[in-house]
Amino acid sequence: MASNRIVDKVVLATIQKASQRFVLEAATETQTFKRSEAQVNAAKPRIIGIVQNSDKLLPTNTAKAVVREFEHGADNHIDVVCLDKDGKYIKTEHIVPKK
């Protein structure tokens, strides 16, 4: 798993995209930061929109997608940690918002 391990998270929504269905969550604590649920709730509509409107499909066995980093970088991407049904790490995806 990435070096910035997720310690705690909250559920944002269940996402259905094409044949994929997964629970979207947001990290409230990692090894390097804490963010309040109020901060997550403020970003929630934007984060859900970025994931829902993205052309990127997550790995087929993704059961949970945890947004670790909100919009950052030159392309304003979000970091999404993909987990299987047992909570095991699959991979981290970068999702760039559509313009």
N, CA, C and O atoms as CSV, one atom per row, in Angstrom:
chain,resi,resn,atom,element,x,y,z
A,1,MET,N,N,0.848,-1.179,0.000
A,1,MET,CA,C,0.000,0.000,0.000
A,1,MET,C,C,0.887,1.234,0.000
A,1,MET,O,O,2.063,1.161,0.357
A,2,ALA,N,N,0.334,2.347,-0.393
A,2,ALA,CA,C,1.078,3.598,-0.437
A,2,ALA,C,C,1.590,3.954,0.958
A,2,ALA,O,O,1.057,3.487,1.965
A,3,SER,N,N,2.616,4.778,1.001
A,3,SER,CA,C,3.250,5.105,2.270
A,3,SER,C,C,2.355,5.932,3.190
A,3,SER,O,O,2.566,5.933,4.403
A,4,ASN,N,N,1.373,6.628,2.649
A,4,ASN,CA,C,0.457,7.428,3.456
A,4,ASN,C,C,-0.778,6.585,3.772
A,4,ASN,O,O,-1.832,6.758,3.161
A,5,ARG,N,N,-0.636,5.683,4.721
A,5,ARG,CA,C,-1.674,4.706,5.055
A,5,ARG,C,C,-2.916,5.384,5.630
A,5,ARG,O,O,-2.819,6.301,6.446
A,6,ILE,N,N,-4.075,4.918,5.194
A,6,ILE,CA,C,-5.354,5.439,5.683
A,6,ILE,C,C,-5.656,4.812,7.038
A,6,ILE,O,O,-5.617,3.592,7.198
A,7,VAL,N,N,-5.959,5.669,8.011
A,7,VAL,CA,C,-6.248,5.227,9.375
A,7,VAL,C,C,-7.752,5.201,9.630
A,7,VAL,O,O,-8.259,4.271,10.257
A,8,ASP,N,N,-8.471,6.223,9.144
A,8,ASP,CA,C,-9.919,6.290,9.354
A,8,ASP,C,C,-10.569,6.943,8.142
A,8,ASP,O,O,-9.931,7.710,7.420
A,9,LYS,N,N,-11.847,6.630,7.926
A,9,LYS,CA,C,-12.552,7.130,6.737
A,9,LYS,C,C,-14.048,7.167,7.005
A,9,LYS,O,O,-14.541,6.576,7.966
A,10,VAL,N,N,-14.767,7.883,6.126
A,10,VAL,CA,C,-16.223,7.957,6.200
A,10,VAL,C,C,-16.807,7.650,4.827
A,10,VAL,O,O,-16.169,7.893,3.803
A,11,VAL,N,N,-18.015,7.119,4.814
A,11,VAL,CA,C,-18.698,6.782,3.565
A,11,VAL,C,C,-19.287,8.045,2.956
A,11,VAL,O,O,-19.911,8.854,3.642
A,12,LEU,N,N,-19.073,8.197,1.637
A,12,LEU,CA,C,-19.670,9.313,0.894
A,12,LEU,C,C,-20.896,8.878,0.115
A,12,LEU,O,O,-21.928,9.549,0.147
A,13,ALA,N,N,-20.788,7.748,-0.593
A,13,ALA,CA,C,-21.889,7.313,-1.464
A,13,ALA,C,C,-21.592,5.926,-2.007
A,13,ALA,O,O,-20.473,5.425,-1.903
A,14,THR,N,N,-22.616,5.319,-2.587
A,14,THR,CA,C,-22.430,4.118,-3.393
A,14,THR,C,C,-22.494,4.576,-4.843
A,14,THR,O,O,-23.443,5.243,-5.255
A,15,ILE,N,N,-21.482,4.211,-5.604
A,15,ILE,CA,C,-21.348,4.651,-6.990
A,15,ILE,C,C,-21.638,3.480,-7.928
A,15,ILE,O,O,-21.139,2.372,-7.728
A,16,GLN,N,N,-22.445,3.740,-8.949
A,16,GLN,CA,C,-22.712,2.774,-10.011
A,16,GLN,C,C,-22.232,3.411,-11.310
A,16,GLN,O,O,-22.762,4.436,-11.739
A,17,LYS,N,N,-21.222,2.795,-11.937
A,17,LYS,CA,C,-20.683,3.284,-13.204
A,17,LYS,C,C,-20.539,2.095,-14.132
A,17,LYS,O,O,-19.820,1.142,-13.830
A,18,ALA,N,N,-21.222,2.152,-15.257
A,18,ALA,CA,C,-21.199,1.014,-16.196
A,18,ALA,C,C,-21.537,-0.240,-15.402
A,18,ALA,O,O,-22.578,-0.288,-14.747
A,19,SER,N,N,-20.691,-1.243,-15.446
A,19,SER,CA,C,-20.970,-2.485,-14.723
A,19,SER,C,C,-20.346,-2.491,-13.325
A,19,SER,O,O,-20.414,-3.496,-12.617
A,20,GLN,N,N,-19.743,-1.378,-12.933
A,20,GLN,CA,C,-19.104,-1.303,-11.621
A,20,GLN,C,C,-20.046,-0.722,-10.573
A,20,GLN,O,O,-20.841,0.178,-10.843
A,21,ARG,N,N,-19.927,-1.269,-9.373
A,21,ARG,CA,C,-20.639,-0.731,-8.211
A,21,ARG,C,C,-19.673,-0.812,-7.041
A,21,ARG,O,O,-19.150,-1.883,-6.732
A,22,PHE,N,N,-19.438,0.324,-6.390
A,22,PHE,CA,C,-18.503,0.348,-5.264
A,22,PHE,C,C,-18.905,1.439,-4.287
A,22,PHE,O,O,-19.632,2.368,-4.637
A,23,VAL,N,N,-18.426,1.314,-3.068
A,23,VAL,CA,C,-18.664,2.306,-2.026
A,23,VAL,C,C,-17.533,3.323,-2.103
A,23,VAL,O,O,-16.358,2.958,-2.069
A,24,LEU,N,N,-17.893,4.594,-2.207
A,24,LEU,CA,C,-16.923,5.674,-2.227
A,24,LEU,C,C,-16.793,6.227,-0.815
A,24,LEU,O,O,-17.788,6.584,-0.183
A,25,GLU,N,N,-15.570,6.295,-0.329
A,25,GLU,CA,C,-15.295,6.800,1.008
A,25,GLU,C,C,-14.246,7.904,0.911
A,25,GLU,O,O,-13.601,8.068,-0.125
A,26,ALA,N,N,-14.082,8.650,1.988
A,26,ALA,CA,C,-13.045,9.679,2.052
A,26,ALA,C,C,-12.263,9.503,3.347
A,26,ALA,O,O,-12.842,9.276,4.409
A,27,ALA,N,N,-10.950,9.611,3.245
A,27,ALA,CA,C,-10.087,9.502,4.420
A,27,ALA,C,C,-10.281,10.710,5.328
A,27,ALA,O,O,-10.261,11.853,4.871
A,28,THR,N,N,-10.470,10.444,6.616
A,28,THR,CA,C,-10.495,11.518,7.608
A,28,THR,C,C,-9.192,11.547,8.395
A,28,THR,O,O,-8.883,12.527,9.073
A,29,GLU,N,N,-8.422,10.444,8.294
A,29,GLU,CA,C,-7.115,10.412,8.943
A,29,GLU,C,C,-6.207,9.454,8.190
A,29,GLU,O,O,-6.607,8.351,7.818
A,30,THR,N,N,-4.964,9.904,7.973
A,30,THR,CA,C,-3.913,9.050,7.412
A,30,THR,C,C,-2.712,9.161,8.349
A,30,THR,O,O,-2.791,9.791,9.404
A,31,GLN,N,N,-1.614,8.548,7.954
A,31,GLN,CA,C,-0.397,8.662,8.759
A,31,GLN,C,C,0.124,10.093,8.796
A,31,GLN,O,O,0.873,10.453,9.704
A,32,THR,N,N,-0.259,10.911,7.825
A,32,THR,CA,C,0.321,12.255,7.748
A,32,THR,C,C,-0.673,13.399,7.974
A,32,THR,O,O,-0.245,14.544,8.116
A,33,PHE,N,N,-1.976,13.135,8.012
A,33,PHE,CA,C,-2.917,14.234,8.239
A,33,PHE,C,C,-4.210,13.736,8.864
A,33,PHE,O,O,-4.535,12.549,8.839
A,34,LYS,N,N,-4.943,14.712,9.433
A,34,LYS,CA,C,-6.319,14.501,9.895
A,34,LYS,C,C,-7.155,15.573,9.236
A,34,LYS,O,O,-6.726,16.721,9.122
A,35,ARG,N,N,-8.355,15.201,8.798
A,35,ARG,CA,C,-9.304,16.196,8.296
A,35,ARG,C,C,-10.639,15.907,8.971
A,35,ARG,O,O,-10.987,14.754,9.227
A,36,SER,N,N,-11.370,16.962,9.248
A,36,SER,CA,C,-12.641,16.818,9.966
A,36,SER,C,C,-13.723,16.306,9.018
A,36,SER,O,O,-13.606,16.407,7.797
A,37,GLU,N,N,-14.772,15.757,9.614
A,37,GLU,CA,C,-15.919,15.338,8.806
A,37,GLU,C,C,-16.562,16.552,8.145
A,37,GLU,O,O,-17.135,16.432,7.062
A,38,ALA,N,N,-16.477,17.723,8.784
A,38,ALA,CA,C,-17.009,18.947,8.174
A,38,ALA,C,C,-16.251,19.265,6.883
A,38,ALA,O,O,-16.863,19.670,5.895
A,39,GLN,N,N,-14.934,19.089,6.881
A,39,GLN,CA,C,-14.145,19.297,5.663
A,39,GLN,C,C,-14.546,18.298,4.579
A,39,GLN,O,O,-14.667,18.653,3.407
A,40,VAL,N,N,-14.747,17.060,4.983
A,40,VAL,CA,C,-15.171,16.022,4.029
A,40,VAL,C,C,-16.547,16.366,3.476
A,40,VAL,O,O,-16.766,16.291,2.267
A,41,ASN,N,N,-17.471,16.741,4.347
A,41,ASN,CA,C,-18.833,17.063,3.902
A,41,ASN,C,C,-18.848,18.254,2.954
A,41,ASN,O,O,-19.656,18.292,2.026
A,42,ALA,N,N,-17.960,19.234,3.175
A,42,ALA,CA,C,-17.890,20.393,2.292
A,42,ALA,C,C,-17.422,19.987,0.891
A,42,ALA,O,O,-17.867,20.557,-0.105
A,43,ALA,N,N,-16.526,19.005,0.821
A,43,ALA,CA,C,-15.979,18.556,-0.466
A,43,ALA,C,C,-16.794,17.426,-1.102
A,43,ALA,O,O,-16.593,17.097,-2.271
A,44,LYS,N,N,-17.700,16.844,-0.344
A,44,LYS,CA,C,-18.435,15.653,-0.780
A,44,LYS,C,C,-19.082,15.781,-2.159
A,44,LYS,O,O,-18.845,14.912,-2.998
A,45,PRO,N,N,-19.880,16.804,-2.448
A,45,PRO,CA,C,-20.522,16.876,-3.764
A,45,PRO,C,C,-19.504,16.938,-4.907
A,45,PRO,O,O,-19.692,16.311,-5.950
A,46,ARG,N,N,-18.437,17.692,-4.704
A,46,ARG,CA,C,-17.401,17.815,-5.745
A,46,ARG,C,C,-16.696,16.478,-5.958
A,46,ARG,O,O,-16.485,16.070,-7.100
A,47,ILE,N,N,-16.330,15.793,-4.881
A,47,ILE,CA,C,-15.624,14.509,-4.980
A,47,ILE,C,C,-16.505,13.469,-5.673
A,47,ILE,O,O,-16.041,12.766,-6.570
A,48,ILE,N,N,-17.754,13.370,-5.270
A,48,ILE,CA,C,-18.677,12.418,-5.903
A,48,ILE,C,C,-18.798,12.732,-7.387
A,48,ILE,O,O,-18.772,11.822,-8.216
A,49,GLY,N,N,-18.928,14.002,-7.729
A,49,GLY,CA,C,-19.029,14.405,-9.131
A,49,GLY,C,C,-17.800,14.034,-9.943
A,49,GLY,O,O,-17.921,13.559,-11.072
A,50,ILE,N,N,-16.614,14.248,-9.375
A,50,ILE,CA,C,-15.382,13.901,-10.085
A,50,ILE,C,C,-15.345,12.412,-10.386
A,50,ILE,O,O,-15.041,12.010,-11.509
A,51,VAL,N,N,-15.654,11.595,-9.389
A,51,VAL,CA,C,-15.605,10.139,-9.576
A,51,VAL,C,C,-16.698,9.684,-10.537
A,51,VAL,O,O,-16.438,8.899,-11.449
A,52,GLN,N,N,-17.910,10.171,-10.338
A,52,GLN,CA,C,-19.048,9.749,-11.162
A,52,GLN,C,C,-18.876,10.152,-12.627
A,52,GLN,O,O,-19.240,9.392,-13.524
A,53,ASN,N,N,-18.330,11.329,-12.872
A,53,ASN,CA,C,-18.214,11.841,-14.236
A,53,ASN,C,C,-16.931,11.443,-14.952
A,53,ASN,O,O,-16.770,11.716,-16.141
A,54,SER,N,N,-16.030,10.806,-14.240
A,54,SER,CA,C,-14.757,10.402,-14.839
A,54,SER,C,C,-14.958,9.260,-15.837
A,54,SER,O,O,-15.820,8.401,-15.654
A,55,ASP,N,N,-14.150,9.270,-16.886
A,55,ASP,CA,C,-14.157,8.157,-17.840
A,55,ASP,C,C,-13.356,6.972,-17.325
A,55,ASP,O,O,-13.447,5.872,-17.871
A,56,LYS,N,N,-12.574,7.191,-16.279
A,56,LYS,CA,C,-11.708,6.143,-15.738
A,56,LYS,C,C,-12.540,5.107,-14.992
A,56,LYS,O,O,-13.338,5.442,-14.117
A,57,LEU,N,N,-12.340,3.858,-15.352
A,57,LEU,CA,C,-12.945,2.758,-14.608
A,57,LEU,C,C,-11.921,2.232,-13.619
A,57,LEU,O,O,-10.736,2.130,-13.937
A,58,LEU,N,N,-12.372,1.900,-12.430
A,58,LEU,CA,C,-11.489,1.346,-11.418
A,58,LEU,C,C,-11.307,-0.147,-11.684
A,58,LEU,O,O,-12.075,-0.732,-12.447
A,59,PRO,N,N,-10.302,-0.772,-11.067
A,59,PRO,CA,C,-10.128,-2.213,-11.255
A,59,PRO,C,C,-11.444,-2.956,-10.982
A,59,PRO,O,O,-12.209,-2.573,-10.097
A,60,THR,N,N,-11.693,-4.014,-11.747
A,60,THR,CA,C,-12.988,-4.704,-11.691
A,60,THR,C,C,-13.343,-5.253,-10.314
A,60,THR,O,O,-14.525,-5.374,-9.991
A,61,ASN,N,N,-12.350,-5.588,-9.497
A,61,ASN,CA,C,-12.646,-6.159,-8.178
A,61,ASN,C,C,-12.681,-5.105,-7.071
A,61,ASN,O,O,-12.595,-5.447,-5.892
A,62,THR,N,N,-12.807,-3.832,-7.437
A,62,THR,CA,C,-12.895,-2.761,-6.442
A,62,THR,C,C,-14.266,-2.800,-5.768
A,62,THR,O,O,-15.301,-2.712,-6.428
A,63,ALA,N,N,-14.250,-2.932,-4.441
A,63,ALA,CA,C,-15.481,-2.892,-3.657
A,63,ALA,C,C,-15.605,-1.563,-2.912
A,63,ALA,O,O,-16.708,-1.067,-2.679
A,64,LYS,N,N,-14.447,-0.994,-2.542
A,64,LYS,CA,C,-14.400,0.307,-1.874
A,64,LYS,C,C,-13.334,1.147,-2.551
A,64,LYS,O,O,-12.255,0.661,-2.890
A,65,ALA,N,N,-13.657,2.407,-2.739
A,65,ALA,CA,C,-12.714,3.372,-3.292
A,65,ALA,C,C,-12.605,4.504,-2.282
A,65,ALA,O,O,-13.576,5.218,-2.029
A,66,VAL,N,N,-11.419,4.664,-1.708
A,66,VAL,CA,C,-11.221,5.661,-0.652
A,66,VAL,C,C,-10.435,6.838,-1.213
A,66,VAL,O,O,-9.299,6.678,-1.660
A,67,VAL,N,N,-11.040,8.013,-1.187
A,67,VAL,CA,C,-10.356,9.218,-1.632
A,67,VAL,C,C,-9.402,9.629,-0.512
A,67,VAL,O,O,-9.817,10.075,0.558
A,68,ARG,N,N,-8.108,9.462,-0.797
A,68,ARG,CA,C,-7.099,9.793,0.212
A,68,ARG,C,C,-6.737,11.267,0.133
A,68,ARG,O,O,-6.742,11.966,1.147
A,69,GLU,N,N,-6.422,11.744,-1.068
A,69,GLU,CA,C,-6.049,13.144,-1.258
A,69,GLU,C,C,-7.105,13.817,-2.122
A,69,GLU,O,O,-7.463,13.320,-3.190
A,70,PHE,N,N,-7.598,14.952,-1.645
A,70,PHE,CA,C,-8.529,15.736,-2.443
A,70,PHE,C,C,-7.753,16.419,-3.559
A,70,PHE,O,O,-6.552,16.186,-3.697
A,71,GLU,N,N,-8.390,17.233,-4.338
A,71,GLU,CA,C,-7.785,17.833,-5.527
A,71,GLU,C,C,-6.421,18.472,-5.227
A,71,GLU,O,O,-6.277,19.294,-4.323
A,72,HIS,N,N,-5.433,18.058,-6.024
A,72,HIS,CA,C,-4.081,18.594,-5.870
A,72,HIS,C,C,-3.284,18.345,-7.155
A,72,HIS,O,O,-3.729,17.633,-8.055
A,73,GLY,N,N,-2.122,18.937,-7.212
A,73,GLY,CA,C,-1.266,18.783,-8.385
A,73,GLY,C,C,-1.689,19.718,-9.509
A,73,GLY,O,O,-2.739,20.358,-9.448
A,74,ALA,N,N,-0.855,19.782,-10.529
A,74,ALA,CA,C,-1.101,20.672,-11.667
A,74,ALA,C,C,-2.415,20.349,-12.372
A,74,ALA,O,O,-3.062,21.238,-12.927
A,75,ASP,N,N,-2.810,19.066,-12.349
A,75,ASP,CA,C,-4.044,18.658,-13.035
A,75,ASP,C,C,-5.241,18.550,-12.099
A,75,ASP,O,O,-6.324,18.145,-12.522
A,76,ASN,N,N,-5.050,18.917,-10.799
A,76,ASN,CA,C,-6.126,18.882,-9.805
A,76,ASN,C,C,-6.706,17.483,-9.592
A,76,ASN,O,O,-7.891,17.352,-9.286
A,77,HIS,N,N,-5.893,16.438,-9.747
A,77,HIS,CA,C,-6.407,15.072,-9.593
A,77,HIS,C,C,-6.682,14.740,-8.126
A,77,HIS,O,O,-6.190,15.406,-7.214
A,78,ILE,N,N,-7.481,13.693,-7.928
A,78,ILE,CA,C,-7.692,13.131,-6.602
A,78,ILE,C,C,-7.047,11.755,-6.581
A,78,ILE,O,O,-6.985,11.076,-7.607
A,79,ASP,N,N,-6.564,11.342,-5.405
A,79,ASP,CA,C,-5.982,10.010,-5.233
A,79,ASP,C,C,-7.043,9.098,-4.649
A,79,ASP,O,O,-7.601,9.381,-3.588
A,80,VAL,N,N,-7.321,8.002,-5.343
A,80,VAL,CA,C,-8.341,7.054,-4.903
A,80,VAL,C,C,-7.679,5.697,-4.667
A,80,VAL,O,O,-7.108,5.106,-5.584
A,81,VAL,N,N,-7.764,5.215,-3.435
A,81,VAL,CA,C,-7.200,3.921,-3.061
A,81,VAL,C,C,-8.283,2.874,-3.252
A,81,VAL,O,O,-9.343,2.943,-2.630
A,82,CYS,N,N,-8.011,1.908,-4.113
A,82,CYS,CA,C,-8.984,0.859,-4.432
A,82,CYS,C,C,-8.751,-0.357,-3.539
A,82,CYS,O,O,-7.629,-0.849,-3.413
A,83,LEU,N,N,-9.833,-0.832,-2.922
A,83,LEU,CA,C,-9.784,-1.991,-2.027
A,83,LEU,C,C,-10.765,-3.046,-2.511
A,83,LEU,O,O,-11.808,-2.721,-3.079
A,84,ASP,N,N,-10.426,-4.317,-2.283
A,84,ASP,CA,C,-11.346,-5.394,-2.661
A,84,ASP,C,C,-12.374,-5.620,-1.552
A,84,ASP,O,O,-12.393,-4.886,-0.564
A,85,LYS,N,N,-13.224,-6.627,-1.711
A,85,LYS,CA,C,-14.304,-6.874,-0.746
A,85,LYS,C,C,-13.797,-7.226,0.647
A,85,LYS,O,O,-14.528,-7.090,1.629
A,86,ASP,N,N,-12.542,-7.681,0.737
A,86,ASP,CA,C,-11.937,-8.017,2.027
A,86,ASP,C,C,-11.116,-6.873,2.603
A,86,ASP,O,O,-10.462,-7.032,3.634
A,87,GLY,N,N,-11.149,-5.708,1.934
A,87,GLY,CA,C,-10.399,-4.556,2.409
A,87,GLY,C,C,-8.930,-4.577,2.033
A,87,GLY,O,O,-8.139,-3.795,2.560
A,88,LYS,N,N,-8.562,-5.466,1.126
A,88,LYS,CA,C,-7.161,-5.563,0.703
A,88,LYS,C,C,-6.881,-4.576,-0.418
A,88,LYS,O,O,-7.709,-4.354,-1.301
A,89,TYR,N,N,-5.696,-3.993,-0.358
A,89,TYR,CA,C,-5.248,-3.001,-1.321
A,89,TYR,C,C,-5.128,-3.604,-2.719
A,89,TYR,O,O,-4.557,-4.680,-2.895
A,90,ILE,N,N,-5.675,-2.897,-3.709
A,90,ILE,CA,C,-5.533,-3.291,-5.111
A,90,ILE,C,C,-4.533,-2.359,-5.784
A,90,ILE,O,O,-3.483,-2.790,-6.260
A,91,LYS,N,N,-4.878,-1.073,-5.814
A,91,LYS,CA,C,-3.985,-0.064,-6.382
A,91,LYS,C,C,-4.531,1.318,-6.086
A,91,LYS,O,O,-5.673,1.471,-5.653
A,92,THR,N,N,-3.697,2.328,-6.326
A,92,THR,CA,C,-4.123,3.723,-6.191
A,92,THR,C,C,-4.291,4.317,-7.583
A,92,THR,O,O,-3.399,4.211,-8.425
A,93,GLU,N,N,-5.420,4.930,-7.814
A,93,GLU,CA,C,-5.717,5.574,-9.089
A,93,GLU,C,C,-5.734,7.083,-8.908
A,93,GLU,O,O,-6.124,7.589,-7.857
A,94,HIS,N,N,-5.311,7.787,-9.934
A,94,HIS,CA,C,-5.433,9.250,-9.970
A,94,HIS,C,C,-6.569,9.569,-10.921
A,94,HIS,O,O,-6.562,9.147,-12.077
A,95,ILE,N,N,-7.541,10.315,-10.428
A,95,ILE,CA,C,-8.686,10.688,-11.253
A,95,ILE,C,C,-8.655,12.209,-11.448
A,95,ILE,O,O,-8.683,12.976,-10.485
A,96,VAL,N,N,-8.598,12.614,-12.695
A,96,VAL,CA,C,-8.537,14.022,-13.061
A,96,VAL,C,C,-9.952,14.513,-13.349
A,96,VAL,O,O,-10.679,13.881,-14.116
A,97,PRO,N,N,-10.356,15.644,-12.737
A,97,PRO,CA,C,-11.700,16.169,-13.035
A,97,PRO,C,C,-11.839,16.545,-14.495
A,97,PRO,O,O,-10.899,17.039,-15.117
A,98,LYS,N,N,-13.027,16.304,-15.038
A,98,LYS,CA,C,-13.309,16.775,-16.398
A,98,LYS,C,C,-13.462,18.288,-16.358
A,98,LYS,O,O,-13.942,18.853,-15.375
A,99,LYS,N,N,-13.055,18.922,-17.423
A,99,LYS,CA,C,-13.143,20.387,-17.496
A,99,LYS,C,C,-14.465,20.836,-18.050
A,99,LYS,O,O,-14.705,22.037,-18.179
